[in-house]
């Protein structure tokens, strides 16, 4: 729910606890603003980010802190190091990548496509009984794959990963045969297209998913229960 992170921030402040935000996957406009935490006007004490700040052209990891934390370590020692810290090749990719993000966002394309992608995923949920829930923001979404919409029973368990090919893997495999790659977990498909994707490319990808999801539809327990859209709770 939208009040979750503001309440978490308040609890941390009241108890002297640092709030750390892992924005490795959600940062760099993936959910709309630069950082996902900005969706709820929450500032963490420590923020981590990585590959997004170079467009994944070079491996990088960045930790950002408040001035209060930074000033503390001006006097105190923090033993930390990494073999490739401050690598000039990696650092040289950050500034132009950030500049390109800003240029792209100024065109309005990602903002427009985010709404279009949301609409198309909701339409997909209406057409496929195997989709139990649609959740996400911006260009970062998940389709929850269920055997029974009413009970939310999955096709597989986490332990099944070591025993058989899971249903989401089967769906992803069929999509790949048709030209679409999508990451998956034991009960979800991850939909995370690049920020430069166009409406035509979204349509192509949704069309492939539409066909691939038929694999799961053939094995569902039919109910009258509609799929849920928990992404609405994020806003």
Buried (B, 14 or more C-beta within 10 A) or exposed (E): EEEEBEEBBEEBEEEEEEBEBBBBBBBBBBBBBBBBBBBBEBEBBBBBBBBBBBBEEBEBBBEBBBEEEEEEEEEEEEEEEEEEEEBEEBEEBBEEBBEEBEEBBEEEBBEEBBEBBBEBBBEBBEEBBBBBBBBBBBBBBBBBBBBBBEEBEBBBEEEBEEEEEBBBBBBBEBBEEEEBEBEBBBBBBBBBBEBEBEEEEBEBBBBBBBBBBEBBEEEBEEEEBEBBBBBEEBE
